[in-house]
Amino acid sequence: MASLEGAKVVVAGGAGGVGEGIVRSLLRRGARVLVPSRSEEKLRGLEEYCQGLPGELITLVGDLSGEETARALQNRIYERFRELDVAVASLGGWWQGKPLTSVDMGTWERILRENLTAHFLALKMLVPLLHPKTGSYVHVNGFSAEQAYPMAGPVAMAAAAQKSMVLTLAEELEPTGIHVYELILGPIQTRERLLRGPGQPDWYTPEEIGEQIVSLLTRRDDEVVHRLLS
């Protein structure tokens, strides 16, 4: 895809700290970007943050946490776009605080639902909408996918499972023209993080992540895994 002008894109998690930077980068290239979120407040904040940018931002209240609500969201995306050029998944949250032997079942199940099941439902609903010859699926993950992370075991284990899932997806889609990308990120200098104080000077910003994704998409990179670890 030499240009993203007019490209039809969904960014799941686009109202989050990293996702909003990805959305801004895509809009700057003239893409039509649809962002679903359970939070109307976050969507309003994203609209304000993206005011004045070219492209088209479309926001939808929708939910990827369960199959029924995810299917309803898929139908609404289809009604709007019919077919997608790009789907980006930047979902999940962070949790830290206890060793594995002290994690209660409620916490375990919540983290797996938010940090693994939501990613499974995202690819299950979005990949079938991608153009079968030129589409791209971009999965945003964290560095805990590739290393031990004491006191944050459930998040790290979900991240490792996400990576395996995306590598499997890439193999399954290889006979098609759909490209799959797995981005492994280090700490990111999000706007929310800045409210708690400056991070390290070599940390990427969300918009720098967005620019890296734009580069992958426009040059149709053949490598699946890319690491942006600062």
Protein Blocks (a to p, Z undefined) as FASTA:
>chain_A
ZZfghiacddehklmmklmmmmmmmmmnopacddddfblklmmmmmmmmgoiacjddddd
ddfkbfklmmmmmmmmmmmnopafbdcddedddddhbafklpcfklmmmmmmmmmmmmmm
mmmmmmmmpcfklgccdddddfklmcccehilmmmmmmmmmmmmmmmmmmmmmmmmbdcd
dddddddddfklmmnopcdfkbccfklmmmmmmmmmmnopabfbdcdeZZ
